[in-house]
Amino acid sequence: MLKINVISDGRTETVTGERGSSLLDILRHSGYEVYAACGGNGRCGKCTVQVRGEGTVLSCSWYPERDIEVILPDRRETNILTSQTEYLFDLPYDEGSRRNLTPQPYGLAVDIGTTTVVIYFIDLVTGRLEKIASLLNPQNAYGADVISRITWCQTHKTGLKDLQQAIVGALNGEIRKFSAARKLGPENIERVVIAGNTTMLHMLLGEDPVPIALAPFRPRFTESQRRAGAATGLAVNDGAEVVTLPSVSAFVGADIVSGLAALNIKEKNYLFLDIGTNGEIALVTGDEIFACAAAAGPAFEGANLTCGMNASAGAISSFTRPGEYRVIGNRQPSGICGSGIVDIVAWLTANGLVDETGYMSGDFVIDEASNVRVTQRDIREIQLAKSAIYSGMKILTMRIGLNFSDIDALFLAGGFGNYISIDSALQIGLLPDELTGRIYAVGNSAGIGALQYLKSGEFVSRTEEIIARASYLELSDDEDFPVEFAMNMEFKKPGGTSHW
């Protein structure tokens, strides 16, 4: 019998399970409710849990072979996963995805984020989702944001090669781990579909990204790219098809196209927002799509903060009041991730410890033992980031002749949008008050879009339709953006309208 320590809602319990049983079955038989929209048949990718030392695993397809510790999603995370099902497509598997290069073909759908990379492994015979892997983008060693990484390419002779090898090496590590567990070889991977922002796709394919950062911001490509496996350095079949989804522009990438195509909604006018180091924004109005990008910086992903960190074990991920907060992994806090810092700043502004200008008289200590704190500089970083995002949405909406009150819904994409408290985001002025009650998290829509692209020819047509409908607005050319940016730096006055 296996011993499994289960951490759920801040409590730890030890349960037992039989070897040969899936983790999902063990957890269910032990009385834990793990959300699995497809019933545990490997189609939806929703039954993810955290396993210490392994990272994120798909519990219906993961079979423990030793004693482990499992961290289950809390109720809020489970509610997010449940609600996302109604907003994103799950198209039936189309066997046209097979290339018939091997009797045991597998495919990968990859979302290369600036901070995080997610890989979906799918059996191309059955269409079953076998595994979801997530990892930090190792290109972080060369800069936290795309501009820093492009600068590395400019200033180092081997810069582009450094960045390409970093991401290819990370992908290959996950591919080899998956293949070894199933006694497969590189020849069994015959199709790869990749979403990501325009810079990430250039670096993956070894294409010079420098023109992206220089006016007039013209990338080497925005169209879908196709390469043979042998030309990519990936540990896949030499004849594999490696496809990148199309982008809109230098700063609105294939991640946004993929996410928009994955939405299964009926709203006529809606905003789509992926909050990252580069806040990508799309406004859909009937048959037209207008897009822009706001340089938010990496604060919402934990970088450039005194005690900032990514959303991993030890990170404060939510905060209610002093002494009442959640730490990923139910352990002593070692830092603060993006969702946590938004909660903390919201509480500070609502309770008058930070005034409307962003002034704070001294550091706000959250945990003395580990010296986790928020400083005045951190507050300024959040002000800059939240103003860039809000101002981008406002300018885009204004240019189309609409107000926020005319918008039917706002969909938040990406890891940060997945776990941020909407009330906290409204409190600090990151999101517009007019959309209260109409803001919905849709999770890793870019990754789900890449997965649908891998599974279905119908979805390929959807991405082509998105590109045909989309046009781009460059915020740096907009004369009203600097004024809006300055005006939206302020927080709500303490004691004023608050979502707390």
Order of alpha helices (4+ residues) and beta strands (2+ residues): beta-beta-alpha-beta-beta-beta-alpha-beta-beta-beta-alpha-alpha-beta-alpha-alpha-beta-beta-alpha-beta-beta-beta-beta-beta-beta-alpha-beta-beta-alpha-beta-alpha-alpha-beta-alpha-alpha-beta-alpha
